[in-house]
C-alpha cells in the first residue's frame, strides 16, 4: 500500500483546534485519523507567532490509491540546535499497513532537506508498534524520561546520513 503526505490547510486546523472535524473534499477519513485538537492549536499558534510554515505544517497521511486519510503527522516545532522533533498518529483501523513508516520516512526527508542534522521521536515504551517503526528506520535510542504528565517516554534520534549517502538509500536499507 502506498501513502503520501498532504499538508493540512490552516482552515482545517482551525476547525480541528475546536475539536471538530473539517470537511475533506476528495478524501475519505478513517475514524480517529485526524490530529488531536491540541496539535492543531499548536500548529496555528506557531504560524501566528511567525514560525516558518515549513516547520509548523501538519500533514494528513493519505492512502494514495483510495485517497483515504489514515493518520496525521508533522514537526512539533522549528529546529533547535539542528534538531527537530516529529509526531505521528495512525487510526487504529489502519495500523500495520506501513502508514507510520511511510510518514516517518517522508518527515525525515523533509527535515534533512530543511537543513536539520537530527530528528527526534519520543515514544511511550508501551507503544510497541511505534517503537518498531523507529527501530526499523534506524533511529537510535537516546535515553528516557518521565514528562510533565507523568508519561514514560523514550527518546529516539535519527542523525542525518553522511553527505555522500542519499537519505532515501539509508532509510530504504533500514526497511
C-alpha positions as CSV (number, residue, x, y, z in Angstrom):
1,X,0.0,0.0,0.0
2,X,1.3,3.4,-0.9
3,X,1.0,6.6,1.2
4,X,1.7,10.2,0.8
5,X,1.6,13.4,2.9
6,X,-0.8,16.2,2.2
7,X,-0.4,19.5,4.1
8,X,-3.4,20.3,6.2
9,X,-4.9,23.7,5.3
10,X,-5.0,26.3,8.1
11,X,-8.8,26.4,7.7
12,X,-8.9,22.7,8.6
13,X,-6.5,23.2,11.5
14,X,-8.8,25.9,12.9
15,X,-11.8,23.5,12.8
16,X,-9.7,20.8,14.4
17,X,-8.4,23.1,17.1
18,X,-12.1,23.5,18.2
19,X,-12.4,19.7,18.5
20,X,-14.5,19.4,15.3
21,X,-13.9,17.5,12.0
22,X,-13.4,19.5,8.9
23,X,-14.9,18.6,5.6
24,X,-12.2,17.0,3.4
25,X,-13.4,17.0,-0.2
26,X,-11.7,14.4,-2.3
27,X,-10.8,12.3,0.7
28,X,-12.5,9.8,3.0
29,X,-11.4,9.7,6.6
30,X,-10.7,6.8,8.9
31,X,-12.1,7.1,12.5
32,X,-9.6,8.9,14.7
33,X,-7.2,9.7,11.8
34,X,-7.1,13.5,12.3
35,X,-4.7,15.2,14.7
36,X,-6.0,16.0,18.2
37,X,-7.2,19.5,18.9
38,X,-4.0,20.4,20.8
39,X,-1.8,19.5,17.8
40,X,-3.9,21.7,15.5
41,X,-3.9,24.5,18.1
42,X,-0.1,24.3,18.5
43,X,0.4,24.5,14.7
44,X,-1.8,27.5,14.4
45,X,-0.1,29.2,17.4
46,X,3.3,28.6,15.8
47,X,2.1,30.1,12.5
48,X,0.6,33.1,14.2
49,X,3.9,33.6,16.0
50,X,5.7,33.9,12.7
51,X,7.3,30.4,12.6
52,X,8.1,29.1,9.2
53,X,5.2,27.1,7.7
54,X,7.7,24.5,6.7
55,X,8.2,23.5,10.4
56,X,4.7,24.1,11.8
57,X,2.7,22.4,9.0
58,X,0.7,19.4,9.9
59,X,0.0,16.7,7.4
60,X,-2.7,14.2,6.6
61,X,-1.3,10.7,5.9
62,X,-3.2,9.5,2.9
63,X,-3.5,6.1,1.4
64,X,-2.8,7.1,-2.2
65,X,-4.9,4.7,-4.2
66,X,-8.0,5.2,-2.1
67,X,-7.4,8.8,-1.2
68,X,-8.3,7.8,2.4
69,X,-6.9,9.8,5.3
70,X,-5.4,7.2,7.7
71,X,-3.5,9.4,10.1
72,X,-1.6,12.6,10.6
73,X,2.0,13.7,11.3
74,X,4.3,16.7,11.4
75,X,7.1,18.6,13.2
76,X,6.4,19.7,16.7
77,X,8.4,22.9,16.5
78,X,11.0,24.7,14.4
79,X,14.5,23.2,14.6
80,X,16.5,23.8,17.7
81,X,20.3,23.3,17.7
82,X,20.0,21.4,14.4
83,X,17.3,19.1,15.8
84,X,13.6,18.8,15.1
85,X,11.0,16.6,16.8
86,X,8.4,14.7,14.9
87,X,5.0,13.3,15.9
88,X,2.6,10.9,14.1
89,X,-0.6,9.0,14.7
90,X,-2.5,6.4,12.7
91,X,-6.1,5.5,13.0
92,X,-6.4,2.1,14.9
93,X,-8.3,0.6,12.0
94,X,-5.4,1.5,9.6
95,X,-2.4,0.3,11.5
96,X,0.1,-2.4,10.5
97,X,-0.1,-1.4,6.8
98,X,3.1,0.7,6.6
99,X,1.5,4.2,7.0
100,X,3.6,5.2,10.0
101,X,6.8,4.0,8.4
102,X,6.0,5.9,5.2
103,X,5.1,9.0,7.1
104,X,8.2,9.0,9.2
105,X,10.4,8.4,6.1
106,X,8.7,11.4,4.4
107,X,9.3,13.6,7.5
108,X,13.0,12.5,7.6
109,X,13.4,13.6,4.0
110,X,11.6,16.9,4.7
111,X,13.7,17.5,7.8
112,X,17.0,16.9,6.2
113,X,16.0,18.9,3.1
114,X,15.2,21.7,5.5
115,X,18.7,21.7,6.9
116,X,18.5,19.8,10.2
117,X,21.1,17.3,11.3
118,X,19.0,15.2,13.7
119,X,15.3,14.1,14.0
120,X,13.8,13.2,17.4
121,X,10.9,10.9,18.1
122,X,9.7,10.4,21.6
123,X,7.8,7.2,22.1
124,X,6.0,5.6,25.1
125,X,7.8,2.3,25.6
126,X,4.4,0.6,25.9
127,X,3.7,1.6,22.3
128,X,5.5,-1.3,20.7
129,X,4.3,-0.6,17.2
130,X,5.8,2.9,17.2
131,X,8.9,1.6,18.8
132,X,9.2,-1.0,16.0
133,X,8.8,1.8,13.4
134,X,11.6,4.0,14.7
135,X,13.9,1.0,15.2
136,X,13.2,-0.3,11.7
137,X,14.0,3.1,10.2
138,X,17.4,3.3,12.0
139,X,16.6,5.6,15.0
140,X,19.0,5.1,17.9
141,X,17.7,5.1,21.5
142,X,19.0,8.2,23.3
143,X,17.6,7.9,26.8
144,X,14.3,8.1,28.6
145,X,12.5,10.3,31.0
146,X,9.1,11.0,32.6
147,X,7.3,14.0,31.1
148,X,5.2,16.7,32.9
149,X,2.1,14.5,32.5
150,X,3.9,11.5,34.2
151,X,4.2,9.6,30.9
152,X,7.3,7.5,30.4
153,X,9.0,8.4,27.1
154,X,12.0,7.0,25.2
155,X,13.9,9.4,23.1
156,X,14.8,8.1,19.6
157,X,17.2,10.0,17.4
158,X,18.0,9.7,13.7
159,X,21.1,11.5,12.5
160,X,21.5,12.8,9.0
161,X,23.4,10.3,6.9
162,X,26.8,11.1,5.6
163,X,26.6,13.8,2.9
164,X,27.9,11.2,0.4
165,X,25.0,8.9,1.1
166,X,21.5,9.6,-0.2
167,X,18.9,9.7,2.6
168,X,16.4,7.5,0.7
169,X,19.1,4.8,0.4
170,X,19.9,4.9,4.1
171,X,16.2,4.8,5.0
172,X,15.4,2.0,2.5
173,X,18.3,-0.1,3.8
174,X,16.7,0.0,7.3
175,X,13.2,-1.0,5.9
